[in-house]
Amino acid sequence: MSRTEPAATPLGDAFHVYDTTLRDGAQREGISYSVADKLAVARHLDALGVGYVEGGWPGALPKDTEFFARAAAGELDLRHAALVAFGATRRPGTAAATDPQVRALLDSHAPVVTLVAKSDRRHVERALRTDTGENCAMVADTVAFLVGEGRRVFVDAEHFFDGYAFDPDTALRVLEAAVGAGADVAVLCDTNGGMLPMGIMQVVTEVAARTGFRLGIHCQDDTGCAVANSVAAVQAGATHVQCTANGYGERAGNADLFAVVGNLVTKLGMPVLPDGALAEMTHTSHALAEIANIAPDAHQAYVGMSAFAHKAGLHASAIKVDPELYNHLDPVVVGNGQRILVTEMAGRASVELKSTELGIDLAGHPDAVSSVVATVKEREAQGWSFEAADASLELLMRAARGDADEAPFRLESYRVITERRADGAVVAEATVKVVVDGERLIATSEGNGPVNALDAALRRALAPSCPWLADVDLTDYKVRILTRGTGAVTRVLVETTDHAGTWTTVGVHGNVVEASWLALVDALAYAALRGRVPVTAG
């Protein structure tokens, strides 16, 4: 808790990776961290090797005040990062030592404090309702007081780029007041997110030349350029970069920590994380998405599930020769993995690579490869989608290779009746007739809908001979209408788990019940397969 510099990072204090997920990132619509969540996020960021973790605004928000209190009491043992408290300068016409917000920063016991200061004269005059002289005094007094109390201080120059364009002298006076009073870093903030990379580079270069100060960068993503702007600022001389995990933040968000760090390390050769930490980026990204209760962005640079996924047959043909031909780096470097998507665009190379990925390896079975390619193209033309249903694809590949029928039963028939009763209750009843190990079985069950009733009846029929079914649960069910009208063709995706793994299967038909049945059958066939051979789908 007392450390003011990052530990165990190759560049030490010469370069700062500063994370503000718990303050700026928490301003994203839909995110509401509990104190326990905030502690968990801080631990993940520290484990990754981030140099500074900004915990929030003590004194302004009760949860943030509690977070710092619990951290100071020993609930947060940071190995790499220094903890940062965020707050404002003293108010106009007051003393820093008696300002309640400034006192709250001290009471947080955070060893580092980041102060936000207005650097656009329009904001000073219209929002603070004071003049540049008093604004600079507010900055200098607060910085000097906190430094005198043993805190390391960074200053976020809010709206700096807009202010510098409007009145550069006033913007620079704010930086001079901060650094002159003892601030270690003057952080240039693109608060409105309206800058582009060349503009960022030009301003950072000019400010560095005019002041000689240590500069930082904080970019919002309103132009979609926050990552590029941050990297451009570093290339122009900034040695402190502020980001948020997964780009969380207000409006369009902030610079994504993982994309910025990925670029700095792999493209600029800057070892800004501890040795070996880069390979933890994908895991950390997904863990923080889980805490935020936000689905991970599959297309996120470096750490997204689709970041190294290849769909086109042309790509797969080249990757089969050399993966580097269509990957900008080895996915393993950032803890990710390459994926081959088998769709109607796939060719033989795609199928062979995907079979290897799934642990089947069809490379020595040319007829099976041809069969899979033809079947996938035919079915995808009818609306099937195998790129989201690896389990169904694996079953298809095994069947093409000539493996024995993996389904634990053979269907004779099923029937589903839906009844709306006088009291308004709607109940579905399903009957299935199946053959298991040569024995004909009939089972009936009710459910709240036809799919639920079918699933229940099938389980009842199979339970005596398939005890593993007790561990198999349907966790998600998605229906997509592929054509218009009440007679539309539908695609059903079923996600299933046995609590050791999760897999997805697909079914397509003009009748939604039959589409669901096809997906359910594949789900159970795959569950049975998992108990007999090593499988990797899901």
N, C-alpha and C positions, 0 to 999 in steps of 0.2 A: 504493500500500500504506500510506502514512503518513497518508492523509486520515481524519479522524474524523467529518466531516460529509458528508451527501449533496451531490453536485455537480449543477448544471444542472437542478434541480427547481424549479418556479415558487415553491413555498412554502419552499424552502431548509430550514433546520434547524427551522422552525416546526412542521413535521409530518413524522413518520417513517413510511415504508412499510418494514417490517422483515420479511424473509423468512427462515424457518427450515426450508426444504425439506431442506437437507442434514443437519440434525440431527433435528428433530422429525418432519419428513416421512419421513425414512429409517427411522423406526420402524414404518412401515406394513408389515403382513404381505405378503411377496412382493417387497419392494424390497430390493435389495442393490447399492449403488453401488460401483463401483471408484473408485480415485483419479482416473483419467481421466474417468470419468462426473461426478464431483464438480466437477472443473475445468470441464467442458462446461456443467453446470447453472449454475454461478456466472457464466459468460460470458453465457448466455442471460438470466439475471435482470438482470445489469448492463446489457445492451443494451436491455432493456425500460425501465430507469430506476429500478429499485428502489433505495431509499436505503441499506439495510443488508442484507448477505448473511451470515447466520450459517453458518460453514463446518463446524462440528462441535466435538467435545470433545477438544482436543489433550491428550496425556498419558494419557487414559483409553482411547482407541481407536487402534491403530497406523495404520489408514488415515487417520484424521483428522490425526494427527501428521504423516504424510507429505504430506497435502494442504496443510497450512500451510507445511511446509518447501518444497514445490515452488512454492507461491504466492509465498513470500518470495524464492525464487531467480529470480523473473521470469517464471514460466509463467502468471501471472494478472495481467493489466494491466487494472484496473478503471477505467472512465471516469466512471461515475456513483456507484457504490456504495462504501461503506466496508466492509471485511471485519471480521467479528466472530468472536471465539473464545468458546466457551461453556464454563463450568466451575462448580465448586462453591466455596463459601467454605472457609476453613481448617477443619480438624477441631477438635473440642473439645479444649481443653487444650494447643494447640500455637500456634506463631507463624506468621503468614501468610508471612513472608519465607522460612521454612524448609520450608513445606508443599510436597511434591513436585507436587501438582496445581496449586497456585497458581503455582509456578515454571514449570510447563509452559505456562500461559497467557501468561506473559511470553516464554518461548522461542518461542512461535508467531509472534511479531512482528506479530500482529494489532493494529491501532491502537485497536480497540474490544473491550471484554470485557463479556459478559453473565454475571452470577453468578446461580445459582439459590439461593434461601434459603427455608427453611421459615417459613411465616407462620401456620400452624394449630398452636395449642398442643398439640393431641393428637399431631401429627406430631413436634413438638419433643421431647416427653416420651417417646413410644413408639418412634419411629424413630431419632432422634438420641440418645436416652437422656441428655438434658441438660435444663437449665431455660431459661426465657425469657431470663434475664440473660446466660447464656453464649452462647445463640443470637444475641442482639443483638450481643454482643461479637465473635462470629465474623464477622458481617456487617460491622460497622463496621471491624474490623481489616483484613479482606481488601480492602474498598473503598478505605480510606485508603492501604494499601500499593500497590495498583495505580494509583491516581490519582497517588501520589507518584512512580511510575515512568513517568508520562506517558501513561497509558492513559485513554481515556474509558470510563466504567463505567455500565452499566444493570443493574438488579437485578430478576430475575423473582421476585416473591413467590408461591411455589408454594402451591396450595390456598388462595389468599387469600379467595375468596368463602365457602368452607366455614368457614375459620378466622374470618372476620369475623362470620359468623352465630353461631358457637360462643362466641367471646371477642373482641369487637371491639378491646378495649384492647391485647391481645397482638399482634393483627395490625397495628395502627397503630404499636406500638413497633418492630416490624421495619422498617416503612417509614421511621420517624424515624431509626433507626440507619443505614440505607442512605444516605438523603439527607443526613443530618447529617455523614456521613463523606466526602461528595463525589460520590455517585451522581447522574447527570443525570436519570434517569427511573426511577420506581418502577412496575414493570409488574404489574398485577393479573391473576393467572392463574386461570382457571376450569379447573383441572387435571382434575377429574373430569367436566367437561362437563355439569354438571347444571342450569345456570342457564337462565332465560328472559329475554327482552329487558327487560321491565319491571323485573325484579329487578336486572339488570345496571345499568340506567340509575339506579335508586335508589341503589345502593351507590356507584357512581362519583361521582354527584352529592354524596353525603354525605362521601365520603373527600376529594374535592377541596375542599369547604367546610371540613372540619376540619383539613386539613393545608396546603393551598395548594401542594402539590407538583406537579411535572409528572408526569402519569400516563400509563401505557400499558395496553394490553389484550392478553390472550392467551387465546383461546377454543378449547376442544375441542368436537366436534360430537356428543356423545352424545345430546343431545335434538334434533338436527337444526337447531339454532339458532345455530351458531357464526358464520355470516355476519351474521345479524340481531343477535346479541349484540355483535359487533364494531362494527357500525354504530351501535347504540344507545349503546355506550360513547363513541364519537367524538362523537355528538350531546350526550352528557352532559359532555364536556370532555376526554376522552383525546386526546392529540396524538401518540401512538405506537401503531401497530397491527401486531401480529405475525400472519403468515399463512404458509401453505404453498401451493406451486403445486398446483392442481387439488384442494386440500383433503387432500393426502396426510398421513397421520399414524397414530398408534396407535389401535386400536379403530375408532371411527367416523370418525376423522380430525380435522383442524383446520379453521379458517376458510379457505375457498378464496380465495387471493390475487386471482384474476381477478374473482370475484363481489364481493369487498369493494371492490377498486379501481374496478370498473365502477360500483358504487353510489355511492361517494364522488365520483367525477368527474361522472357523468351525472345523478345524482339530487340530490346535495348541492352540486354546483358547486365542488368542491374540486380544484384542479389538482395532484394529488399525484404525477403523472408528468411527465417532460419533454414539451415540445410535440411532438405527432405520435406519441408512444409508445403511446397508447391503441389505435391501429389495428394495433399489433403483438401485441395480447393473444392473439388466436386462434392465430396462428402460434407464439407462444412456448408456449402451453398444449400444443399438439400436439407440438412439438419436445421438451418436457420429458416428456411421456407416452412418447414413443419411447425416450428415454434410460432411463426407469424400466422399460421393457418392459411397460407396462400400456396396454391399449387405451383410447383417449380415450373419455370419457363423452359419448355423443351428446346427452344431455339436460342437460348442464351449462349453467348460466346464462351468458349472454353469449357463450361461446366454443364451446359444443357444436354439433355438426353439425346437430342438430335444434332449436337454440335459436330459430331463426326459420323453422322448417318448418311449413307449413300444409297440413292434410289435408282439412278440412271444406269442402264446396262453398260454404257460407255465408261462410266466411272469404275464400275466393278471390274471390267476387263483390265483396266490399267492397274487397279489396286491389287488384282491377283498377281500381277507381275512385280509390283513394288508399291506398298501402301503409301509411301511418301509422295507418290505422283499426284494424289488427290487429297492429301492431308497437309495442312500447313505446319503441323508438328505431330509428334507421337502422342496420341491421346493419353497414354499412361503417365506422361509427364505431369499432367494436371489432375490425375486420378480419374480420368474418364475412360471410355472405351469406344472402339470403332464398331459400328453396326451396319449391316447390309440389309436393306429393305427389299423384300421380294414383292413386286407388284406387276401390273401389266407391262411396265417399262423394263422389266428384268429380262436378262438374257441368261445364257448358260453359266457365265462367270458369276453372276449374282447368286444363282441357285447353289452353285458349288461352294462359294464363300459362305453363304448363309448356312448351308448344311454343316460346314466345319464349325461355324459359330455355335450351332445347336448340338454339336457332338455326334453327328450322324456320319458325315463325310461321304458325299455321293460322288467324289471325284473319280472313283473307280467303277462307277455304274452309269455309263453314258445314256443307256436307255431310260433309266430312272430320272436322270436330269431332264431329258427331252420330255418325258411324261409330265414332270412337275411344271416345266415351263409352259407346256401346252394347257395344262389344267388351270394354272394360275391365270393365264391370259383369258381363257374361256370364262372362268368364273368371275373374274374382275369385270369383264364386259357385262355380266349379269348383275353386278353390284356388290360382289364380295370384296372384302378388303383384308388382306393378310398382313399388311405392315403393322397393324395394331393387334394382331392375333397370332403370335408366335406359336402358341400351343396347337392351334388348328393346322398351321403350316407344318409343324413338326410331324403331326400325325399323317398329313398328306405325303410328306417325304418318306416316312417309314413305310407307308402302304406302297408307294412307287418302288421302293427298294425290295419289296416282297416280304416284309416282316409279317408275322402272323397278325390276324385281326386283334387289335389291342382293346376293343370294347369288351367290357365285362358281361355283356349280354347281347342277345339278338332280338330286335323288335319284331313282334307279330302285328300289333296294332295298338293305337291309343284312341281314347274318346274323351272329349271335354264338353261339359254342359254348364252353362252359366244361368243361374236362377235369380231373379229379382223377386223378393218376397213382399208380402203385403205391408210389412212393417218398414220397408225401405232397405232392408239388408240385402246385399248382393253377395252371393256365394257361388263359387265354382266347384264343380265335382269332376274329377278325372279318374279314368280307369285305364290301366296299362296292362298289356299282355306281352310278356317277354319270355325268352328262353334262356336259361342260365345253366350251363353245364349239362345240356340235354333235357333239362326239366322245364316244363311249361308252367309259368307262374302268372297269376292274375292278382292285381292289387288296386284298391280304390281309396281315394283320399279327397278331402275337401281343402280348399284354400281361399284366400281373399281375391284370387284372380286365377285365370287359366294356367299361367306359368307356375304360380305357386302350387296349385293343385297337382299339376303334372309332376313337378319336382318331388312333392311329398309322396305321390303314388309310386313313382319310380323308386324312391328310396325305400319305401315299405316293401316293395317286391325284392329289392336287392339286399336289404339289410342282413338276412341270415347268412348269405354267402359272401358278403363284402363288408366285414366289420370296420374296415378303414373309412367307410362312408361317414362314420360318426365324427371324424375330424375334418370333413370337407364341407365348406360353407360357401355359398354364393355371396360375394361382397359388393358387386355392382352389376347393374343391368341397364344397358343403353339401347334405345331404339331410334333408328334413323329412317325417315321416309325417303325413298329414292325416286319415286314417281308420284305424280299428282293423283288426287281422287281417293275415294274410299276403297278402291281396289288396288291401291298402291303396293308396289314391291317394297318390302321393309328389310332392313339389315339390323340384326341384333348382335350386340357384343356382350358377352357374359364374363365377368371377372370372378375367379374362384380362388380359394385358399385352403390349404391344409394346415395352416399356422406354421409351416416351415418354409413355405414359398407361395407365390401368387402367380396365376397364369390367366390368359385371356383367350377366349374362343369366339368364333363367329358363325352365324347362320343367316342365310338369305332366302326369302320366299315371298310369294304373293300373299300368303297367310301368315300373320304375325306369330300365331301359335306354332306353326311348323318351323318358322325361322328360329323361334326360341328353343324348340325341341332339338334342332340340329346343333345349336350352340351348347345346350345342356348335355347332349350325348357326347360331344367332343370333350367337354369339361370333365365328365366322369371317366371317359376313356383315358384322358391324360392323367387324371388322378390315379387310375389303376396302373398306368405306365410308370409313374413316379415311384411306385413301390417295387418295381421290378428291375428297372435300369436307371442309370444316372441320366437326368435330363436337365436342360438349362433354360427352357423358355420361361419368361417371367422372372 
